[in-house]
Amino acid sequence: MKRELYEEQQARKKRQGELSDLIKSTHEDIREKGWEAGTAQNPEHLLKYASAMKTLATEMWQTSRHHDDRILWALECTGQFYREGGLVKVLEKNIRREKYAKDGVLPSPESVCAARGDTLDVCQGRRIRLLDVGSCFNPVKTHPLTSALQIEPCAIDLCPAPESISDVETMDWLKSDQVEKFRGSMDVVLMSLVLSYIPTPVLRFRALQHALRSLRYYGLLLLVHTRTQGPRSGEWITEWESVLTSLGCVRYVRQIKRHVVCQAFIKMVPDTEEFARAWDRETLAGVCAKLKITADSK
Ligand SMILES: C[S@@+](CC[C@H](N)C(=O)[O-])C[C@H]1O[C@@H](n2cnc3c(N)ncnc32)[C@H](O)[C@@H]1O
């Protein structure tokens, strides 16, 4: 019996290793050959990648507890922000900081929003629109917290897992014309384990710009990365945060778990052409170079 169990564990380990290798080799291939010529343009390989990703996430990570539950974190963070007063608290804190410096009179978050030409929308009485970018198999849809928190998930991927084709829209997040339809409409944009798939800092920056464009004013951007994405010292986490700050976001949460780093940011700028131009200037100013990952220098 012991022997059977041992053999089963070994077979499982081997399978997990094979799946992880396929994921890693896909990332390397894109990095080496470039986005257009690499695997991203090879539908057959992309499908294999998507299936491997789904099996790892649903069968290996869940049961082996080798991976922190990133989807649970994303949903809890969304619930805290919209259903438990997180957004209002952040606004009040900002008002206190800004206003005391001027005249000591504290306006309400509602009146500050009104003065900016916006309404304070905490999704009361309506569903929270959450866009899962690089979703693969739409794990948000089936999570029990999604219906409990009244979240309306929407999922896109360059190549959805074969069984999830009807749940996940096929779309390249780096193509501005494809992403434009979401503009300013989302309450939450989630990018879980996606940015390290994208091969260069400039393209990662573009992916973040597209995420911010899709969010409404005061929307929530959720990022999940593997801890091994950057050096062990973790300085890259602060660097990445500085990029988001330069794009007009305020950090809401930073959580470093055993295997993943979770970051939440609030979009604190309106969705105007002026800001989009400012974001492009930041690209030119080289801010995007901070979005490095260890694999870039291999
Ligand atoms: C490592 S998987 C993560 C899947 C899922 N988010 C999770 O946390 O389990 C990365 C996903 O990002 C998708 N992806 C990468 N580049 C993309 C792009 N330009 N547009 C849309 N999806 C992309 C891949 O197809 C892949 O399904």
The ligand as a MOL file (V3000), in Angstrom:
LIG
                    3D

  0  0  0     0  0            999 V3000
M  V30 BEGIN CTAB
M  V30 COUNTS 27 29 0 0 0
M  V30 BEGIN ATOM
M  V30 1 C -0.0450 31.6440 -16.5480 0
M  V30 2 S -1.6030 31.8010 -17.3370 0 CHG=1
M  V30 3 C -2.6120 32.4510 -16.0140 0
M  V30 4 C -4.0410 31.9800 -16.0520 0
M  V30 5 C -4.9530 32.5200 -14.9440 0
M  V30 6 N -5.0230 33.9600 -14.9430 0
M  V30 7 C -4.5400 32.0000 -13.5730 0
M  V30 8 O -4.1520 32.7770 -12.7010 0
M  V30 9 O -4.6180 30.7870 -13.3720 0 CHG=-1
M  V30 10 C -1.3370 33.2120 -18.3720 0
M  V30 11 C -2.4540 33.4480 -19.3520 0
M  V30 12 O -2.2650 34.7310 -19.9620 0
M  V30 13 C -2.7180 34.6440 -21.2940 0
M  V30 14 N -2.1530 35.7410 -22.0870 0
M  V30 15 C -0.8510 35.9990 -22.3020 0
M  V30 16 N -0.6880 37.0410 -23.1300 0
M  V30 17 C -1.9220 37.4750 -23.4380 0
M  V30 18 C -2.4260 38.5280 -24.2640 0
M  V30 19 N -1.6110 39.3320 -24.9460 0
M  V30 20 N -3.7490 38.6890 -24.3490 0
M  V30 21 C -4.6010 37.8800 -23.6660 0
M  V30 22 N -4.1860 36.8690 -22.8770 0
M  V30 23 C -2.8580 36.6510 -22.7610 0
M  V30 24 C -2.2080 33.2690 -21.7210 0
M  V30 25 O -2.8720 32.7850 -22.8770 0
M  V30 26 C -2.4710 32.4340 -20.4840 0
M  V30 27 O -3.7360 31.7990 -20.4930 0
M  V30 END ATOM
M  V30 BEGIN BOND
M  V30 1 1 1 2
M  V30 2 1 2 3
M  V30 3 1 2 10
M  V30 4 1 3 4
M  V30 5 1 4 5
M  V30 6 1 5 6
M  V30 7 1 5 7
M  V30 8 2 7 8
M  V30 9 1 7 9
M  V30 10 1 10 11
M  V30 11 1 11 12
M  V30 12 1 11 26
M  V30 13 1 12 13
M  V30 14 1 13 14
M  V30 15 1 13 24
M  V30 16 1 14 15
M  V30 17 1 14 23
M  V30 18 2 15 16
M  V30 19 1 16 17
M  V30 20 1 17 18
M  V30 21 2 17 23
M  V30 22 1 18 19
M  V30 23 2 18 20
M  V30 24 1 20 21
M  V30 25 2 21 22
M  V30 26 1 22 23
M  V30 27 1 24 25
M  V30 28 1 24 26
M  V30 29 1 26 27
M  V30 END BOND
M  V30 END CTAB
M  END
